Amino acid sequence: MKFFTAAATALLFSAQALAGITQYTLSIEADDKRVNGKGITFKHEGAGINYAFVSDSSAKFSYDDESK
């Protein structure tokens, strides 16, 4: 899955290069035009049940490099 690899790589290198809080969003990079550029959102229903959805918006994550 290209989008998870790209997001993980960006997270690792960007967080190390920049100090402070950095925001990330997850989006899909695909050959299929129906989903290319769409965002990924998540839903947690408890007891270890989690879902990931393709949507027009995407989940936003913040990472604080100083406090880790």
Summary of the structure (lengths in Angstrom):
residues: 68
radius of gyration: 13.6
end to end distance: 26.3
largest distance: 38.9
contacts: 144
relative contact order: 0.26
helix: 24%
strand: 38%
